[in-house]
Amino acid sequence: MSKRKNTLILTFIMGVLITAFALPLLSALGVPSFDVGLVALFGEGSIWALVLSLLLILSIALGVGKVIKSYT
């Protein structure tokens, strides 16, 4: 396999492993989930919670894309 493909696969596996260990740890430490935070900030059923969620997802996706491009 090419070096780029190996890097992408390794990045994906590391992301899955970090998520699998970090989310239960944060839950055990008592950190509220994202939806609880959104309801506390914007209230139930607010469109601004959806807008904020989409902006966060877009910024994470762009950041990951830049990191992958810088390594390949």
DRENMI-917576 format. One record per residue (C-alpha): residue number from 0; residue in one letter; x, y, z. Coordinates in steps of 0.1 Angstrom, whole numbers, plus 5000, padded with zeros to 4 digits. Layout:
# residues N
<pt><k>NUM</k><r>A</r><px>X</px><py>Y</py><pz>Z</pz></pt>
...
***
This chain:
# residues 72
<pt><k>0</k><r>M</r><px>5000</px><py>5000</py><pz>5000</pz></pt>
<pt><k>1</k><r>S</r><px>5011</px><py>5036</py><pz>4995</pz></pt>
<pt><k>2</k><r>K</r><px>5023</px><py>5057</py><pz>5023</pz></pt>
<pt><k>3</k><r>R</r><px>4993</px><py>5081</py><pz>5019</pz></pt>
<pt><k>4</k><r>K</r><px>4968</px><py>5052</py><pz>5023</pz></pt>
<pt><k>5</k><r>N</r><px>4986</px><py>5038</py><pz>5053</pz></pt>
<pt><k>6</k><r>T</r><px>4986</px><py>5073</py><pz>5069</pz></pt>
<pt><k>7</k><r>L</r><px>4948</px><py>5077</py><pz>5063</pz></pt>
<pt><k>8</k><r>I</r><px>4941</px><py>5042</py><pz>5077</pz></pt>
<pt><k>9</k><r>L</r><px>4962</px><py>5048</py><pz>5108</pz></pt>
<pt><k>10</k><r>T</r><px>4945</px><py>5082</py><pz>5113</pz></pt>
<pt><k>11</k><r>F</r><px>4911</px><py>5066</py><pz>5112</pz></pt>
<pt><k>12</k><r>I</r><px>4920</px><py>5038</py><pz>5136</pz></pt>
<pt><k>13</k><r>M</r><px>4936</px><py>5063</py><pz>5160</pz></pt>
<pt><k>14</k><r>G</r><px>4904</px><py>5085</py><pz>5159</pz></pt>
<pt><k>15</k><r>V</r><px>4882</px><py>5055</py><pz>5166</pz></pt>
<pt><k>16</k><r>L</r><px>4904</px><py>5043</py><pz>5195</pz></pt>
<pt><k>17</k><r>I</r><px>4906</px><py>5077</py><pz>5211</pz></pt>
<pt><k>18</k><r>T</r><px>4869</px><py>5082</py><pz>5208</pz></pt>
<pt><k>19</k><r>A</r><px>4862</px><py>5047</py><pz>5223</pz></pt>
<pt><k>20</k><r>F</r><px>4884</px><py>5056</py><pz>5254</pz></pt>
<pt><k>21</k><r>A</r><px>4877</px><py>5093</py><pz>5258</pz></pt>
<pt><k>22</k><r>L</r><px>4839</px><py>5094</py><pz>5258</pz></pt>
<pt><k>23</k><r>P</r><px>4834</px><py>5068</py><pz>5285</pz></pt>
<pt><k>24</k><r>L</r><px>4861</px><py>5085</py><pz>5306</pz></pt>
<pt><k>25</k><r>L</r><px>4845</px><py>5119</py><pz>5303</pz></pt>
<pt><k>26</k><r>S</r><px>4811</px><py>5103</py><pz>5311</pz></pt>
<pt><k>27</k><r>A</r><px>4826</px><py>5087</py><pz>5342</pz></pt>
<pt><k>28</k><r>L</r><px>4841</px><py>5120</py><pz>5353</pz></pt>
<pt><k>29</k><r>G</r><px>4806</px><py>5136</py><pz>5352</pz></pt>
<pt><k>30</k><r>V</r><px>4811</px><py>5158</py><pz>5321</pz></pt>
<pt><k>31</k><r>P</r><px>4776</px><py>5164</py><pz>5306</pz></pt>
<pt><k>32</k><r>S</r><px>4770</px><py>5153</py><pz>5270</pz></pt>
<pt><k>33</k><r>F</r><px>4768</px><py>5177</py><pz>5241</pz></pt>
<pt><k>34</k><r>D</r><px>4730</px><py>5176</py><pz>5239</pz></pt>
<pt><k>35</k><r>V</r><px>4727</px><py>5185</py><pz>5276</pz></pt>
<pt><k>36</k><r>G</r><px>4750</px><py>5215</py><pz>5270</pz></pt>
<pt><k>37</k><r>L</r><px>4730</px><py>5226</py><pz>5239</pz></pt>
<pt><k>38</k><r>V</r><px>4697</px><py>5225</py><pz>5258</pz></pt>
<pt><k>39</k><r>A</r><px>4712</px><py>5244</py><pz>5287</pz></pt>
<pt><k>40</k><r>L</r><px>4726</px><py>5271</py><pz>5263</pz></pt>
<pt><k>41</k><r>F</r><px>4697</px><py>5275</py><pz>5238</pz></pt>
<pt><k>42</k><r>G</r><px>4667</px><py>5258</py><pz>5253</pz></pt>
<pt><k>43</k><r>E</r><px>4647</px><py>5229</py><pz>5240</pz></pt>
<pt><k>44</k><r>G</r><px>4641</px><py>5228</py><pz>5202</pz></pt>
<pt><k>45</k><r>S</r><px>4661</px><py>5259</py><pz>5193</pz></pt>
<pt><k>46</k><r>I</r><px>4673</px><py>5263</py><pz>5157</pz></pt>
<pt><k>47</k><r>W</r><px>4705</px><py>5280</py><pz>5171</pz></pt>
<pt><k>48</k><r>A</r><px>4716</px><py>5247</py><pz>5186</pz></pt>
<pt><k>49</k><r>L</r><px>4714</px><py>5231</py><pz>5152</pz></pt>
<pt><k>50</k><r>V</r><px>4734</px><py>5260</py><pz>5137</pz></pt>
<pt><k>51</k><r>L</r><px>4761</px><py>5257</py><pz>5163</pz></pt>
<pt><k>52</k><r>S</r><px>4763</px><py>5219</py><pz>5158</pz></pt>
<pt><k>53</k><r>L</r><px>4766</px><py>5223</py><pz>5121</pz></pt>
<pt><k>54</k><r>L</r><px>4793</px><py>5249</py><pz>5125</pz></pt>
<pt><k>55</k><r>L</r><px>4813</px><py>5227</py><pz>5149</pz></pt>
<pt><k>56</k><r>I</r><px>4810</px><py>5197</py><pz>5126</pz></pt>
<pt><k>57</k><r>L</r><px>4822</px><py>5218</py><pz>5096</pz></pt>
<pt><k>58</k><r>S</r><px>4851</px><py>5233</py><pz>5115</pz></pt>
<pt><k>59</k><r>I</r><px>4862</px><py>5198</py><pz>5127</pz></pt>
<pt><k>60</k><r>A</r><px>4859</px><py>5184</py><pz>5092</pz></pt>
<pt><k>61</k><r>L</r><px>4880</px><py>5212</py><pz>5077</pz></pt>
<pt><k>62</k><r>G</r><px>4906</px><py>5209</py><pz>5105</pz></pt>
<pt><k>63</k><r>V</r><px>4910</px><py>5172</py><pz>5100</pz></pt>
<pt><k>64</k><r>G</r><px>4912</px><py>5178</py><pz>5062</pz></pt>
<pt><k>65</k><r>K</r><px>4941</px><py>5203</py><pz>5067</pz></pt>
<pt><k>66</k><r>V</r><px>4959</px><py>5179</py><pz>5091</pz></pt>
<pt><k>67</k><r>I</r><px>4956</px><py>5150</py><pz>5066</pz></pt>
<pt><k>68</k><r>K</r><px>4968</px><py>5172</py><pz>5038</pz></pt>
<pt><k>69</k><r>S</r><px>4998</px><py>5184</py><pz>5058</pz></pt>
<pt><k>70</k><r>Y</r><px>5009</px><py>5148</py><pz>5065</pz></pt>
<pt><k>71</k><r>T</r><px>5005</px><py>5136</py><pz>5029</pz></pt>
***
